[in-house]
Amino acid sequence: MVADRAYVDFENLYRWHKGNSYFVVRLKKSVKLKHLVEQDLPESRHQINQQNIQLITNQFTWTANTISDLYKARWEIEQF
C-alpha cells in the first residue's frame, strides 16, 4: 500500500502490518515520531522536486531508492 500524508491512520497501518502487508506512507509535517531505527540515506538517493520528505514503511529490506520509486509511482498513477 502506498499512500499520501492525508492517509496517516496508525491503527490501520498496524492492521496491515499484522496482516503481513507492506506500506509506504508520507508523513504529515505535524506528526511527531520517536525514531527507534533510522537508516542512513545513500548519496545517490532520489529526490522528489528537490524536497526532503519523510516516508514510513514496515518493509526494511527495500532500499531508500526503491521506497522513493514506489512513492513516486503513486503520483504518476494519480496524474493518469
PDB file with SEQRES, HELIX, SHEET and CRYST1 records, atoms N, CA, C and O in Angstrom:
SEQRES   1 A   80  MET VAL ALA ASP ARG ALA TYR VAL ASP PHE GLU ASN LEU          
SEQRES   2 A   80  TYR ARG TRP HIS LYS GLY ASN SER TYR PHE VAL VAL ARG          
SEQRES   3 A   80  LEU LYS LYS SER VAL LYS LEU LYS HIS LEU VAL GLU GLN          
SEQRES   4 A   80  ASP LEU PRO GLU SER ARG HIS GLN ILE ASN GLN GLN ASN          
SEQRES   5 A   80  ILE GLN LEU ILE THR ASN GLN PHE THR TRP THR ALA ASN          
SEQRES   6 A   80  THR ILE SER ASP LEU TYR LYS ALA ARG TRP GLU ILE GLU          
SEQRES   7 A   80  GLN PHE                                                      
HELIX    1 AA1 ARG A    5  TYR A    7  5                                   3    
HELIX    2 AA2 PHE A   10  LYS A   18  1                                   9    
HELIX    3 AA3 ALA A   64  GLN A   79  1                                  16    
SHEET    1 AA1 3 VAL A   2  ALA A   3  0                                        
SHEET    2 AA1 3 VAL A  24  ARG A  26  1                                        
SHEET    3 AA1 3 LEU A  55  THR A  57 -1                                        
CRYST1    1.000    1.000    1.000  90.00  90.00  90.00 P 1           1          
ATOM      1  N   MET A   1       0.839  -1.162   0.000  1.00  0.00           N  
ATOM      2  CA  MET A   1       0.000   0.000   0.000  1.00  0.00           C  
ATOM      3  C   MET A   1       0.889   1.232   0.000  1.00  0.00           C  
ATOM      4  O   MET A   1       1.801   1.342   0.820  1.00  0.00           O  
ATOM      5  N   VAL A   2       0.633   2.142  -0.900  1.00  0.00           N  
ATOM      6  CA  VAL A   2       1.356   3.411  -0.955  1.00  0.00           C  
ATOM      7  C   VAL A   2       0.322   4.514  -0.804  1.00  0.00           C  
ATOM      8  O   VAL A   2      -0.662   4.560  -1.542  1.00  0.00           O  
ATOM      9  N   ALA A   3       0.552   5.412   0.168  1.00  0.00           N  
ATOM     10  CA  ALA A   3      -0.450   6.441   0.440  1.00  0.00           C  
ATOM     11  C   ALA A   3       0.224   7.773   0.727  1.00  0.00           C  
ATOM     12  O   ALA A   3       1.392   7.835   1.110  1.00  0.00           O  
ATOM     13  N   ASP A   4      -0.545   8.833   0.530  1.00  0.00           N  
ATOM     14  CA  ASP A   4      -0.051  10.179   0.781  1.00  0.00           C  
ATOM     15  C   ASP A   4      -0.294  10.559   2.236  1.00  0.00           C  
ATOM     16  O   ASP A   4      -0.915   9.811   2.992  1.00  0.00           O  
ATOM     17  N   ARG A   5       0.201  11.720   2.614  1.00  0.00           N  
ATOM     18  CA  ARG A   5       0.172  12.156   4.013  1.00  0.00           C  
ATOM     19  C   ARG A   5      -1.231  12.344   4.567  1.00  0.00           C  
ATOM     20  O   ARG A   5      -1.417  12.301   5.783  1.00  0.00           O  
ATOM     21  N   ALA A   6      -2.211  12.550   3.719  1.00  0.00           N  
ATOM     22  CA  ALA A   6      -3.575  12.715   4.214  1.00  0.00           C  
ATOM     23  C   ALA A   6      -4.139  11.407   4.748  1.00  0.00           C  
ATOM     24  O   ALA A   6      -5.193  11.401   5.384  1.00  0.00           O  
ATOM     25  N   TYR A   7      -3.453  10.302   4.499  1.00  0.00           N  
ATOM     26  CA  TYR A   7      -3.975   8.984   4.862  1.00  0.00           C  
ATOM     27  C   TYR A   7      -3.327   8.394   6.110  1.00  0.00           C  
ATOM     28  O   TYR A   7      -3.455   7.189   6.328  1.00  0.00           O  
ATOM     29  N   VAL A   8      -2.667   9.143   6.906  1.00  0.00           N  
ATOM     30  CA  VAL A   8      -1.978   8.583   8.068  1.00  0.00           C  
ATOM     31  C   VAL A   8      -3.023   8.143   9.099  1.00  0.00           C  
ATOM     32  O   VAL A   8      -3.638   8.966   9.777  1.00  0.00           O  
ATOM     33  N   ASP A   9      -3.203   6.827   9.194  1.00  0.00           N  
ATOM     34  CA  ASP A   9      -4.116   6.200  10.155  1.00  0.00           C  
ATOM     35  C   ASP A   9      -3.322   5.076  10.803  1.00  0.00           C  
ATOM     36  O   ASP A   9      -3.242   3.973  10.263  1.00  0.00           O  
ATOM     37  N   PHE A  10      -2.739   5.355  11.954  1.00  0.00           N  
ATOM     38  CA  PHE A  10      -1.810   4.418  12.559  1.00  0.00           C  
ATOM     39  C   PHE A  10      -2.454   3.099  12.953  1.00  0.00           C  
ATOM     40  O   PHE A  10      -1.797   2.059  12.916  1.00  0.00           O  
ATOM     41  N   GLU A  11      -3.732   3.122  13.332  1.00  0.00           N  
ATOM     42  CA  GLU A  11      -4.419   1.863  13.653  1.00  0.00           C  
ATOM     43  C   GLU A  11      -4.520   0.985  12.412  1.00  0.00           C  
ATOM     44  O   GLU A  11      -4.312  -0.227  12.482  1.00  0.00           O  
ATOM     45  N   ASN A  12      -4.839   1.601  11.276  1.00  0.00           N  
ATOM     46  CA  ASN A  12      -4.931   0.838  10.032  1.00  0.00           C  
ATOM     47  C   ASN A  12      -3.551   0.342   9.588  1.00  0.00           C  
ATOM     48  O   ASN A  12      -3.428  -0.792   9.126  1.00  0.00           O  
ATOM     49  N   LEU A  13      -2.521   1.168   9.719  1.00  0.00           N  
ATOM     50  CA  LEU A  13      -1.168   0.735   9.374  1.00  0.00           C  
ATOM     51  C   LEU A  13      -0.765  -0.472  10.215  1.00  0.00           C  
ATOM     52  O   LEU A  13      -0.133  -1.402   9.714  1.00  0.00           O  
ATOM     53  N   TYR A  14      -1.129  -0.452  11.478  1.00  0.00           N  
ATOM     54  CA  TYR A  14      -0.815  -1.579  12.358  1.00  0.00           C  
ATOM     55  C   TYR A  14      -1.546  -2.841  11.902  1.00  0.00           C  
ATOM     56  O   TYR A  14      -0.967  -3.927  11.917  1.00  0.00           O  
ATOM     57  N   ARG A  15      -2.818  -2.710  11.496  1.00  0.00           N  
ATOM     58  CA  ARG A  15      -3.560  -3.874  10.989  1.00  0.00           C  
ATOM     59  C   ARG A  15      -2.892  -4.443   9.741  1.00  0.00           C  
ATOM     60  O   ARG A  15      -2.761  -5.660   9.604  1.00  0.00           O  
ATOM     61  N   TRP A  16      -2.468  -3.562   8.830  1.00  0.00           N  
ATOM     62  CA  TRP A  16      -1.775  -4.042   7.627  1.00  0.00           C  
ATOM     63  C   TRP A  16      -0.492  -4.760   8.009  1.00  0.00           C  
ATOM     64  O   TRP A  16      -0.179  -5.823   7.472  1.00  0.00           O  
ATOM     65  N   HIS A  17       0.239  -4.179   8.930  1.00  0.00           N  
ATOM     66  CA  HIS A  17       1.492  -4.791   9.370  1.00  0.00           C  
ATOM     67  C   HIS A  17       1.230  -6.184   9.965  1.00  0.00           C  
ATOM     68  O   HIS A  17       1.928  -7.142   9.634  1.00  0.00           O  
ATOM     69  N   LYS A  18       0.235  -6.290  10.832  1.00  0.00           N  
ATOM     70  CA  LYS A  18      -0.098  -7.585  11.448  1.00  0.00           C  
ATOM     71  C   LYS A  18      -0.629  -8.568  10.410  1.00  0.00           C  
ATOM     72  O   LYS A  18      -0.502  -9.779  10.589  1.00  0.00           O  
ATOM     73  N   GLY A  19      -1.217  -8.070   9.333  1.00  0.00           N  
ATOM     74  CA  GLY A  19      -1.744  -8.919   8.266  1.00  0.00           C  
ATOM     75  C   GLY A  19      -0.713  -9.226   7.193  1.00  0.00           C  
ATOM     76  O   GLY A  19      -1.058  -9.724   6.121  1.00  0.00           O  
ATOM     77  N   ASN A  20       0.559  -8.929   7.479  1.00  0.00           N  
ATOM     78  CA  ASN A  20       1.666  -9.204   6.549  1.00  0.00           C  
ATOM     79  C   ASN A  20       1.560  -8.423   5.247  1.00  0.00           C  
ATOM     80  O   ASN A  20       1.961  -8.913   4.192  1.00  0.00           O  
ATOM     81  N   SER A  21       1.023  -7.215   5.318  1.00  0.00           N  
ATOM     82  CA  SER A  21       1.001  -6.316   4.170  1.00  0.00           C  
ATOM     83  C   SER A  21       2.034  -5.222   4.398  1.00  0.00           C  
ATOM     84  O   SER A  21       2.280  -4.819   5.536  1.00  0.00           O  
ATOM     85  N   TYR A  22       2.631  -4.748   3.329  1.00  0.00           N  
ATOM     86  CA  TYR A  22       3.630  -3.691   3.429  1.00  0.00           C  
ATOM     87  C   TYR A  22       3.015  -2.353   3.053  1.00  0.00           C  
ATOM     88  O   TYR A  22       2.074  -2.284   2.262  1.00  0.00           O  
ATOM     89  N   PHE A  23       3.561  -1.293   3.634  1.00  0.00           N  
ATOM     90  CA  PHE A  23       3.072   0.038   3.322  1.00  0.00           C  
ATOM     91  C   PHE A  23       4.232   1.015   3.202  1.00  0.00           C  
ATOM     92  O   PHE A  23       5.294   0.839   3.798  1.00  0.00           O  
ATOM     93  N   VAL A  24       3.986   2.054   2.407  1.00  0.00           N  
ATOM     94  CA  VAL A  24       4.861   3.224   2.293  1.00  0.00           C  
ATOM     95  C   VAL A  24       3.921   4.419   2.367  1.00  0.00           C  
ATOM     96  O   VAL A  24       3.038   4.570   1.523  1.00  0.00           O  
ATOM     97  N   VAL A  25       4.107   5.269   3.374  1.00  0.00           N  
ATOM     98  CA  VAL A  25       3.210   6.398   3.596  1.00  0.00           C  
ATOM     99  C   VAL A  25       4.040   7.642   3.876  1.00  0.00           C  
ATOM    100  O   VAL A  25       4.991   7.607   4.657  1.00  0.00           O  
ATOM    101  N   ARG A  26       3.668   8.740   3.230  1.00  0.00           N  
ATOM    102  CA  ARG A  26       4.293  10.029   3.524  1.00  0.00           C  
ATOM    103  C   ARG A  26       3.677  10.595   4.795  1.00  0.00           C  
ATOM    104  O   ARG A  26       2.460  10.569   4.973  1.00  0.00           O  
ATOM    105  N   LEU A  27       4.521  11.100   5.663  1.00  0.00           N  
ATOM    106  CA  LEU A  27       4.035  11.661   6.919  1.00  0.00           C  
ATOM    107  C   LEU A  27       3.641  13.117   6.768  1.00  0.00           C  
ATOM    108  O   LEU A  27       4.233  13.857   5.983  1.00  0.00           O  
ATOM    109  N   LYS A  28       2.638  13.516   7.525  1.00  0.00           N  
ATOM    110  CA  LYS A  28       2.296  14.927   7.653  1.00  0.00           C  
ATOM    111  C   LYS A  28       3.412  15.608   8.434  1.00  0.00           C  
ATOM    112  O   LYS A  28       4.071  14.975   9.259  1.00  0.00           O  
ATOM    113  N   LYS A  29       3.622  16.871   8.183  1.00  0.00           N  
ATOM    114  CA  LYS A  29       4.651  17.612   8.917  1.00  0.00           C  
ATOM    115  C   LYS A  29       4.332  17.687  10.403  1.00  0.00           C  
ATOM    116  O   LYS A  29       5.242  17.798  11.224  1.00  0.00           O  
ATOM    117  N   SER A  30       3.065  17.627  10.756  1.00  0.00           N  
ATOM    118  CA  SER A  30       2.669  17.766  12.152  1.00  0.00           C  
ATOM    119  C   SER A  30       2.861  16.490  12.976  1.00  0.00           C  
ATOM    120  O   SER A  30       2.771  16.534  14.203  1.00  0.00           O  
ATOM    121  N   VAL A  31       3.124  15.358  12.321  1.00  0.00           N  
ATOM    122  CA  VAL A  31       3.287  14.097  13.047  1.00  0.00           C  
ATOM    123  C   VAL A  31       4.637  14.095  13.748  1.00  0.00           C  
ATOM    124  O   VAL A  31       5.673  14.371  13.142  1.00  0.00           O  
ATOM    125  N   LYS A  32       4.604  13.782  15.018  1.00  0.00           N  
ATOM    126  CA  LYS A  32       5.829  13.686  15.811  1.00  0.00           C  
ATOM    127  C   LYS A  32       6.065  12.221  16.137  1.00  0.00           C  
ATOM    128  O   LYS A  32       5.218  11.566  16.744  1.00  0.00           O  
ATOM    129  N   LEU A  33       7.216  11.714  15.732  1.00  0.00           N  
ATOM    130  CA  LEU A  33       7.562  10.313  15.975  1.00  0.00           C  
ATOM    131  C   LEU A  33       8.837  10.209  16.788  1.00  0.00           C  
ATOM    132  O   LEU A  33       9.697  11.089  16.753  1.00  0.00           O  
ATOM    133  N   LYS A  34       8.933   9.140  17.502  1.00  0.00           N  
ATOM    134  CA  LYS A  34      10.188   8.801  18.160  1.00  0.00           C  
ATOM    135  C   LYS A  34      10.893   7.802  17.242  1.00  0.00           C  
ATOM    136  O   LYS A  34      10.381   6.708  17.005  1.00  0.00           O  
ATOM    137  N   HIS A  35      12.047   8.168  16.736  1.00  0.00           N  
ATOM    138  CA  HIS A  35      12.778   7.290  15.829  1.00  0.00           C  
ATOM    139  C   HIS A  35      13.446   6.177  16.620  1.00  0.00           C  
ATOM    140  O   HIS A  35      14.334   6.422  17.437  1.00  0.00           O  
ATOM    141  N   LEU A  36      13.011   4.966  16.368  1.00  0.00           N  
ATOM    142  CA  LEU A  36      13.641   3.809  17.002  1.00  0.00           C  
ATOM    143  C   LEU A  36      14.816   3.333  16.171  1.00  0.00           C  
ATOM    144  O   LEU A  36      15.868   2.972  16.699  1.00  0.00           O  
ATOM    145  N   VAL A  37      14.617   3.338  14.856  1.00  0.00           N  
ATOM    146  CA  VAL A  37      15.661   2.941  13.919  1.00  0.00           C  
ATOM    147  C   VAL A  37      15.598   3.902  12.747  1.00  0.00           C  
ATOM    148  O   VAL A  37      14.521   4.152  12.205  1.00  0.00           O  
ATOM    149  N   GLU A  38      16.714   4.431  12.361  1.00  0.00           N  
ATOM    150  CA  GLU A  38      16.769   5.317  11.207  1.00  0.00           C  
ATOM    151  C   GLU A  38      17.975   4.908  10.381  1.00  0.00           C  
ATOM    152  O   GLU A  38      19.097   4.846  10.882  1.00  0.00           O  
ATOM    153  N   GLN A  39      17.732   4.633   9.127  1.00  0.00           N  
ATOM    154  CA  GLN A  39      18.788   4.195   8.228  1.00  0.00           C  
ATOM    155  C   GLN A  39      19.476   5.388   7.586  1.00  0.00           C  
ATOM    156  O   GLN A  39      18.831   6.396   7.294  1.00  0.00           O  
ATOM    157  N   ASP A  40      20.773   5.281   7.365  1.00  0.00           N  
ATOM    158  CA  ASP A  40      21.478   6.306   6.611  1.00  0.00           C  
ATOM    159  C   ASP A  40      20.991   6.285   5.166  1.00  0.00           C  
ATOM    160  O   ASP A  40      20.742   5.219   4.602  1.00  0.00           O  
ATOM    161  N   LEU A  41      20.861   7.452   4.580  1.00  0.00           N  
ATOM    162  CA  LEU A  41      20.428   7.539   3.193  1.00  0.00           C  
ATOM    163  C   LEU A  41      21.644   7.573   2.277  1.00  0.00           C  
ATOM    164  O   LEU A  41      22.642   8.222   2.590  1.00  0.00           O  
ATOM    165  N   PRO A  42      21.563   6.879   1.150  1.00  0.00           N  
ATOM    166  CA  PRO A  42      22.690   6.899   0.215  1.00  0.00           C  
ATOM    167  C   PRO A  42      22.818   8.261  -0.459  1.00  0.00           C  
ATOM    168  O   PRO A  42      21.827   8.964  -0.652  1.00  0.00           O  
ATOM    169  N   GLU A  43      24.023   8.617  -0.806  1.00  0.00           N  
ATOM    170  CA  GLU A  43      24.246   9.885  -1.525  1.00  0.00           C  
ATOM    171  C   GLU A  43      23.506   9.901  -2.852  1.00  0.00           C  
ATOM    172  O   GLU A  43      23.103  10.961  -3.330  1.00  0.00           O  
ATOM    173  N   SER A  44      23.325   8.723  -3.451  1.00  0.00           N  
ATOM    174  CA  SER A  44      22.682   8.626  -4.765  1.00  0.00           C  
ATOM    175  C   SER A  44      21.163   8.513  -4.660  1.00  0.00           C  
ATOM    176  O   SER A  44      20.512   8.081  -5.612  1.00  0.00           O  
ATOM    177  N   ARG A  45      20.594   8.892  -3.524  1.00  0.00           N  
ATOM    178  CA  ARG A  45      19.150   8.736  -3.322  1.00  0.00           C  
ATOM    179  C   ARG A  45      18.363   9.660  -4.250  1.00  0.00           C  
ATOM    180  O   ARG A  45      18.854  10.688  -4.715  1.00  0.00           O  
ATOM    181  N   HIS A  46      17.133   9.249  -4.495  1.00  0.00           N  
ATOM    182  CA  HIS A  46      16.218  10.057  -5.305  1.00  0.00           C  
ATOM    183  C   HIS A  46      15.714  11.228  -4.485  1.00  0.00           C  
ATOM    184  O   HIS A  46      15.619  11.156  -3.260  1.00  0.00           O  
ATOM    185  N   GLN A  47      15.399  12.288  -5.170  1.00  0.00           N  
ATOM    186  CA  GLN A  47      14.722  13.409  -4.545  1.00  0.00           C  
ATOM    187  C   GLN A  47      13.502  13.742  -5.384  1.00  0.00           C  
ATOM    188  O   GLN A  47      13.543  13.689  -6.613  1.00  0.00           O  
ATOM    189  N   ILE A  48      12.426  14.082  -4.712  1.00  0.00           N  
ATOM    190  CA  ILE A  48      11.183  14.437  -5.389  1.00  0.00           C  
ATOM    191  C   ILE A  48      11.084  15.949  -5.402  1.00  0.00           C  
ATOM    192  O   ILE A  48      10.867  16.573  -4.364  1.00  0.00           O  
ATOM    193  N   ASN A  49      11.243  16.539  -6.583  1.00  0.00           N  
ATOM    194  CA  ASN A  49      11.208  18.000  -6.731  1.00  0.00           C  
ATOM    195  C   ASN A  49      12.151  18.696  -5.757  1.00  0.00           C  
ATOM    196  O   ASN A  49      11.832  19.764  -5.234  1.00  0.00           O  
ATOM    197  N   GLN A  50      13.298  18.100  -5.518  1.00  0.00           N  
ATOM    198  CA  GLN A  50      14.314  18.664  -4.625  1.00  0.00           C  
ATOM    199  C   GLN A  50      13.787  18.900  -3.209  1.00  0.00           C  
ATOM    200  O   GLN A  50      14.314  19.747  -2.487  1.00  0.00           O  
ATOM    201  N   GLN A  51      12.764  18.167  -2.811  1.00  0.00           N  
ATOM    202  CA  GLN A  51      12.202  18.288  -1.470  1.00  0.00           C  
ATOM    203  C   GLN A  51      12.678  17.126  -0.611  1.00  0.00           C  
ATOM    204  O   GLN A  51      12.919  16.024  -1.104  1.00  0.00           O  
ATOM    205  N   ASN A  52      12.808  17.391   0.666  1.00  0.00           N  
ATOM    206  CA  ASN A  52      13.036  16.317   1.626  1.00  0.00           C  
ATOM    207  C   ASN A  52      11.699  15.997   2.271  1.00  0.00           C  
ATOM    208  O   ASN A  52      11.065  16.862   2.876  1.00  0.00           O  
ATOM    209  N   ILE A  53      11.280  14.758   2.135  1.00  0.00           N  
ATOM    210  CA  ILE A  53      10.018  14.332   2.739  1.00  0.00           C  
ATOM    211  C   ILE A  53      10.290  13.107   3.591  1.00  0.00           C  
ATOM    212  O   ILE A  53      11.276  12.400   3.381  1.00  0.00           O  
ATOM    213  N   GLN A  54       9.409  12.858   4.555  1.00  0.00           N  
ATOM    214  CA  GLN A  54       9.540  11.683   5.399  1.00  0.00           C  
ATOM    215  C   GLN A  54       8.537  10.640   4.964  1.00  0.00           C  
ATOM    216  O   GLN A  54       7.337  10.902   4.891  1.00  0.00           O  
ATOM    217  N   LEU A  55       9.042   9.455   4.677  1.00  0.00           N  
ATOM    218  CA  LEU A  55       8.204   8.314   4.345  1.00  0.00           C  
ATOM    219  C   LEU A  55       8.419   7.266   5.424  1.00  0.00           C  
ATOM    220  O   LEU A  55       9.541   7.065   5.889  1.00  0.00           O  
ATOM    221  N   ILE A  56       7.342   6.600   5.819  1.00  0.00           N  
ATOM    222  CA  ILE A  56       7.483   5.494   6.757  1.00  0.00           C  
ATOM    223  C   ILE A  56       7.084   4.215   6.045  1.00  0.00           C  
ATOM    224  O   ILE A  56       6.239   4.223   5.149  1.00  0.00           O  
ATOM    225  N   THR A  57       7.702   3.118   6.454  1.00  0.00           N  
ATOM    226  CA  THR A  57       7.412   1.817   5.875  1.00  0.00           C  
ATOM    227  C   THR A  57       7.651   0.749   6.920  1.00  0.00           C  
ATOM    228  O   THR A  57       8.351   0.973   7.908  1.00  0.00           O  
ATOM    229  N   ASN A  58       7.070  -0.400   6.696  1.00  0.00           N  
ATOM    230  CA  ASN A  58       7.339  -1.553   7.545  1.00  0.00           C  
ATOM    231  C   ASN A  58       8.112  -2.615   6.766  1.00  0.00           C  
ATOM    232  O   ASN A  58       8.175  -3.771   7.184  1.00  0.00           O  
ATOM    233  N   GLN A  59       8.695  -2.227   5.642  1.00  0.00           N  
ATOM    234  CA  GLN A  59       9.483  -3.138   4.807  1.00  0.00           C  
ATOM    235  C   GLN A  59      10.934  -2.674   4.889  1.00  0.00           C  
ATOM    236  O   GLN A  59      11.322  -1.708   4.231  1.00  0.00           O  
ATOM    237  N   PHE A  60      11.729  -3.364   5.697  1.00  0.00           N  
ATOM    238  CA  PHE A  60      13.082  -2.901   5.990  1.00  0.00           C  
ATOM    239  C   PHE A  60      14.161  -3.506   5.093  1.00  0.00           C  
ATOM    240  O   PHE A  60      15.345  -3.227   5.282  1.00  0.00           O  
ATOM    241  N   THR A  61      13.771  -4.325   4.127  1.00  0.00           N  
ATOM    242  CA  THR A  61      14.774  -4.880   3.220  1.00  0.00           C  
ATOM    243  C   THR A  61      14.869  -4.082   1.918  1.00  0.00           C  
ATOM    244  O   THR A  61      15.820  -4.259   1.157  1.00  0.00           O  
ATOM    245  N   TRP A  62      13.901  -3.212   1.653  1.00  0.00           N  
ATOM    246  CA  TRP A  62      13.939  -2.381   0.460  1.00  0.00           C  
ATOM    247  C   TRP A  62      14.934  -1.251   0.646  1.00  0.00           C  
ATOM    248  O   TRP A  62      15.157  -0.787   1.765  1.00  0.00           O  
ATOM    249  N   THR A  63      15.530  -0.810  -0.448  1.00  0.00           N  
ATOM    250  CA  THR A  63      16.446   0.324  -0.386  1.00  0.00           C  
ATOM    251  C   THR A  63      15.647   1.631  -0.330  1.00  0.00           C  
ATOM    252  O   THR A  63      14.455   1.659  -0.634  1.00  0.00           O  
ATOM    253  N   ALA A  64      16.322   2.701   0.062  1.00  0.00           N  
ATOM    254  CA  ALA A  64      15.684   4.020   0.087  1.00  0.00           C  
ATOM    255  C   ALA A  64      15.198   4.393  -1.313  1.00  0.00           C  
ATOM    256  O   ALA A  64      14.134   4.995  -1.455  1.00  0.00           O  
ATOM    257  N   ASN A  65      15.958   4.044  -2.339  1.00  0.00           N  
ATOM    258  CA  ASN A  65      15.549   4.369  -3.710  1.00  0.00           C  
ATOM    259  C   ASN A  65      14.318   3.575  -4.137  1.00  0.00           C  
ATOM    260  O   ASN A  65      13.469   4.101  -4.856  1.00  0.00           O  
ATOM    261  N   THR A  66      14.206   2.322  -3.708  1.00  0.00           N  
ATOM    262  CA  THR A  66      13.022   1.523  -4.021  1.00  0.00           C  
ATOM    263  C   THR A  66      11.789   2.137  -3.370  1.00  0.00           C  
ATOM    264  O   THR A  66      10.733   2.240  -3.994  1.00  0.00           O  
ATOM    265  N   ILE A  67      11.928   2.542  -2.120  1.00  0.00           N  
ATOM    266  CA  ILE A  67      10.813   3.155  -1.403  1.00  0.00           C  
ATOM    267  C   ILE A  67      10.396   4.460  -2.074  1.00  0.00           C  
ATOM    268  O   ILE A  67       9.203   4.713  -2.245  1.00  0.00           O  
ATOM    269  N   SER A  68      11.364   5.289  -2.456  1.00  0.00           N  
ATOM    270  CA  SER A  68      11.019   6.548  -3.121  1.00  0.00           C  
ATOM    271  C   SER A  68      10.437   6.301  -4.511  1.00  0.00           C  
ATOM    272  O   SER A  68       9.561   7.048  -4.949  1.00  0.00           O  
ATOM    273  N   ASP A  69      10.907   5.267  -5.215  1.00  0.00           N  
ATOM    274  CA  ASP A  69      10.317   4.918  -6.519  1.00  0.00           C  
ATOM    275  C   ASP A  69       8.845   4.542  -6.370  1.00  0.00           C  
ATOM    276  O   ASP A  69       8.017   4.942  -7.187  1.00  0.00           O  
ATOM    277  N   LEU A  70       8.518   3.776  -5.333  1.00  0.00           N  
ATOM    278  CA  LEU A  70       7.121   3.406  -5.095  1.00  0.00           C  
ATOM    279  C   LEU A  70       6.265   4.639  -4.839  1.00  0.00           C  
ATOM    280  O   LEU A  70       5.166   4.767  -5.378  1.00  0.00           O  
ATOM    281  N   TYR A  71       6.776   5.539  -4.016  1.00  0.00           N  
ATOM    282  CA  TYR A  71       6.017   6.751  -3.722  1.00  0.00           C  
ATOM    283  C   TYR A  71       5.867   7.619  -4.972  1.00  0.00           C  
ATOM    284  O   TYR A  71       4.802   8.187  -5.217  1.00  0.00           O  
ATOM    285  N   LYS A  72       6.923   7.716  -5.747  1.00  0.00           N  
ATOM    286  CA  LYS A  72       6.870   8.495  -6.988  1.00  0.00           C  
ATOM    287  C   LYS A  72       5.851   7.888  -7.958  1.00  0.00           C  
ATOM    288  O   LYS A  72       5.132   8.621  -8.637  1.00  0.00           O  
ATOM    289  N   ALA A  73       5.785   6.556  -8.027  1.00  0.00           N  
ATOM    290  CA  ALA A  73       4.826   5.883  -8.908  1.00  0.00           C  
ATOM    291  C   ALA A  73       3.390   6.188  -8.482  1.00  0.00           C  
ATOM    292  O   ALA A  73       2.490   6.236  -9.320  1.00  0.00           O  
ATOM    293  N   ARG A  74       3.178   6.391  -7.198  1.00  0.00           N  
ATOM    294  CA  ARG A  74       1.855   6.763  -6.712  1.00  0.00           C  
ATOM    295  C   ARG A  74       1.392   8.058  -7.357  1.00  0.00           C  
ATOM    296  O   ARG A  74       0.226   8.183  -7.732  1.00  0.00           O  
ATOM    297  N   TRP A  75       2.292   9.018  -7.488  1.00  0.00           N  
ATOM    298  CA  TRP A  75       1.939  10.292  -8.114  1.00  0.00           C  
ATOM    299  C   TRP A  75       1.654  10.118  -9.601  1.00  0.00           C  
ATOM    300  O   TRP A  75       0.767  10.776 -10.145  1.00  0.00           O  
ATOM    301  N   GLU A  76       2.398   9.242 -10.255  1.00  0.00           N  
ATOM    302  CA  GLU A  76       2.155   9.016 -11.686  1.00  0.00           C  
ATOM    303  C   GLU A  76       0.782   8.395 -11.922  1.00  0.00           C  
ATOM    304  O   GLU A  76       0.121   8.704 -12.914  1.00  0.00           O  
ATOM    305  N   ILE A  77       0.357   7.532 -11.026  1.00  0.00           N  
ATOM    306  CA  ILE A  77      -0.979   6.923 -11.137  1.00  0.00           C  
ATOM    307  C   ILE A  77      -2.046   7.993 -10.940  1.00  0.00           C  
ATOM    308  O   ILE A  77      -3.032   8.033 -11.675  1.00  0.00           O  
ATOM    309  N   GLU A  78      -1.850   8.861  -9.949  1.00  0.00           N  
ATOM    310  CA  GLU A  78      -2.844   9.895  -9.662  1.00  0.00           C  
ATOM    311  C   GLU A  78      -3.004  10.863 -10.829  1.00  0.00           C  
ATOM    312  O   GLU A  78      -4.102  11.367 -11.066  1.00  0.00           O  
ATOM    313  N   GLN A  79      -1.926  11.127 -11.559  1.00  0.00           N  
ATOM    314  CA  GLN A  79      -1.997  12.050 -12.692  1.00  0.00           C  
ATOM    315  C   GLN A  79      -2.681  11.434 -13.894  1.00  0.00           C  
ATOM    316  O   GLN A  79      -3.102  12.157 -14.797  1.00  0.00           O  
ATOM    317  N   PHE A  80      -2.801  10.123 -13.927  1.00  0.00           N  
ATOM    318  CA  PHE A  80      -3.444   9.426 -15.023  1.00  0.00           C  
ATOM    319  C   PHE A  80      -4.886   9.834 -15.061  1.00  0.00           C  
ATOM    320  O   PHE A  80      -5.637   9.366 -15.917  1.00  0.00           O  
TER     321      PHE A  80                                                      
END                                                                             
